[in-house]
Amino acid sequence: MAYLGARKRTTRQASSQAVNRRRSEGGPRAWFASIDWNSVRFRTVAVLFFVVWGALWVRAGYVQLWEGPFLAERARRQHMAAETVAMPRGMITDRNGHILARSVECCSVYANPSIITDIEATATTLAGVLGRPVDQIKPLLEKKRSFVWIARRVDDATAEAIRQADLTGVELSREFERIYPYRQVAGQLLGFVGMDGKGLEGIERSFDEQLGGLSVRQAVRRDASGREFYVNSNYEAQPAEDVHLTLDLQVQSIAEEEISKAVTEFGAKWGGVLVVDVAAGDVLAWAQFPFFNPNSYNQYRPSEYRNRLAQDALEPGSTFKPFLIASALQEGVVTRDTTFNCENGLWKSRYITIRDDSRPKQNIQSVAKILANSSNIGCGKIGLELGAVKYQRYLSRLGFGERTSVQLAESRGILRPAREWSEADLISSSFGQSLSVTVLQMAQAYLTLANEGVYKPLRIVLTDDVGGGDQRIFSKNTTREVLSMMREVVDEGTGKRAAIPGVSVAGKTGTAQKAFRGKYGGERTASFVGLVPAEKPQYLVVIFIDEPSKVKYGGTGVQVRDVAGHGVSWLAAGPRRADPGADQGPGKGRGPGPRPCGAAGEQGKDRAWRVPQRVGDEEDGVAGSGFGNGPGRGGAVRAAGCGNVCPAGACPCHQGQWFKSGTTNAGTGRALGGEGFGPHVMRSLAFGAGIMG
């Protein structure tokens, strides 16, 4: 065996030597010829196969183990998406169910530029449908993005045209548009909603969570072009809630009509009115002029949609004096017959000089006459008798310097602590200067006087349980005395033109200089507060006019004559909840409820339904308001040629023009005072001529 092995080795060595000898003898050609190429190819292929196979396994391991979670999430995002589907906002209604704000479904146009092949043709088609220049649309389609808005909230005809065009990469999205059927009615109070469906001002903002509800989140599958082909809702939406306001559309429309007349006639900057139902503390009207139409909020400046009745704090002037008198009576400092020397209309104290607007006929005046004649000097002396600590405490308890219970964005005003008051501050605050309040705060404070001295929170939403209505600030006797003095203001004093024949009215006029950069300038404000009837008020009305220019000023004081003297007149039924559509017949309260003219309206600024038309009331011979061409008798009055209830508002059938009131059939009926006042009427409550400080 050892022999055979040695022989084989010898043979191989000899063979190798022979091959080497032949290669050396024959050159490269012979060497190449001697290679076994089949073996070489097989081995090369085998090596390459194993290298590629190994690389694939390494790559697969890397993708699966290292990049697997990232790629899986990326794939899920491409084919699945969690979309938030907007839900319609809740409605805002008045106390009788008339819809003041609602949401309607509409469509918006968007595009996916990444899949649009012919940008020029697509832009041309969209421009024709949308009525916009091609130069505005083409840059949107050229963006390197997968989503761009083309047009928001288009009308139904435009949406259908887009759908019929069937453009690649152009789709429609469902949205909800906020519509205010009565246009400018309570515009500043209602506020408005932005493009994203969020409330930005007024009630819409303050009650955004309640009105907006919770939107639906849906899992959406998409194909390669981004189109949805399967929707699986995994969440249930929380339905939006409606907000029912205490406003009465009848009272609101009358208030807006009259305050617009007053502001326009007297060249004022703006004006506002609040009407309050004393028994419930409900705000029946919240009117402000110039008007604001929330359907086209982007066409207005912030100063025009600002809710000034709650947000503008100004010095109140003489309408503040009843609170001084009530505080002094409650503390026993004075009685209605206590007299003061009014210094012939000019009083120089140690730190300040006070003037009355007119020289008093009687130098020595009682407290009742001081209020009736609106004497600044007399009130300043009463304030000194009362003292800063006690006076400031009563003002604080009445709600000044704090926000009211109304859930709106509002100013606190300025009421400094008593320790910061100087003698000059005490004197000037006694007649409504050196402090600032809002019209809403004035209504809240006067509501306490009207409610027999018990603090009653104001309410703007019917479902609100504001509470806190058991705090007594003034005694019944004190409030009766103050209301009696305020009646003398209307009967004999500065507010004679607020008198209503047959109805007792308690009121107080007021003017105030406006402070600017620490100094008083020439601008003034005029205001009036009325309570009807005077003995036991059922309604409280606060009117405020800022910077009236078409008035007369006399002497060194202010005499604002004829502010709203020609037409802040009221015709309002009591705060009854009636069936808006029920026809109760002539002489039985409400007729058919107002319904909006033009259910659809045109696009743009006037897209919303039109202004509501006033419903007349007639009971026991007291006529309703007659608008159009007919009398106010028997409830609602229809204008000539109009099938809708159309009193003094803009209406499609009247080319959007205001038309004047027609004749009214005003019977004499029972006297409106005392028990006869009942469910009726603040009739012809003309605030004014002689509204002065």
Disulfide bonds with the S-S distance in Angstrom:
none
